[in-house]
Amino acid sequence: MAGEIQIDSLKCTGCRICEFACSYHHDREFSAIGASLLLSREEKKNYYGIVLKRQKDLLLGRPEGLEEMTPGAGGSESGGKPILMRPPCDLCEGEDTAYCVISCPTGCLSQK
């Protein structure tokens, strides 16, 4: 299995399928609250991106590029949702490919 999730935020349409697929891996139900990633919307800037919780940091995929953040560094990047309470990405341990990657209809997420 590959070692990390890659994000090409310019391909993201905001469908949130990745959140539901990830939640299914963790909880065996389709509820975005259990996902290791979430769609981050910033209405004042009229754009959105993906926040991925990893073991030691958060990866923010925004239109202007990727940014790694230390958990708790704050801001509105988590879209007001408790990303820090969610499980970190385990690349869908036990599967050949992460569910978020398989389910992404635009190829915004890939596994490397």
C-alpha positions, -999 to +999 in steps of 0.1 A: +000+000+000+011+035-007+024+058+020+003+090+020-027+108+005-020+135-020-045+163-026-050+183-058-075+208-045-080+225-079-098+193-090-121+193-059-158+200-066-169+200-030-190+168-033-179+154+001-179+118-011-144+114+003-157+123+038-185+096+037-161+070+023-136+077+050-163+075+077-174+042+063-139+028+068-137+040+104-173+034+116-190+013+089-216+040+084-220+069+061-217+099+084-190+125+077-184+132+114-162+101+117-140+109+088-103+118+089-108+145+063-134+171+057-144+198+032-134+232+045-154+261+032-145+297+036-175+317+023-159+351+027-132+340+003-156+320-019-134+289-020-130+256-003-104+229+002-098+196+020-084+192+055-068+158+062-059+148+097-027+128+097-009+112+127+011+143+136-004+172+116-031+185+094-027+188+057-047+216+041-054+214+004-064+248-008-066+264-042-033+282-036-015+251-026-009+226+002-001+236+038+009+215+068-004+227+101+002+217+137-030+205+153-046+232+174-029+260+154-064+272+148-082+293+124-113+284+104-095+257+084-115+230+101-148+246+090-160+247+126-160+209+129-140+191+155-112+177+132-089+173+162-113+148+178-115+127+146-093+097+140-061+103+120-059+089+085-046+053+086-048+049+047-077+025+053-055+000+070-061-035+056-072-022+022-052-019-010-063+017-016-078+043+007-116+046+003-114+083-002-091+078-032-113+051-047-145+071-043-132+106-055-150+112-088-126+139-100-092+124-090-086+152-065-072+126-041-045+101-049-023+077-029+015+078-032 
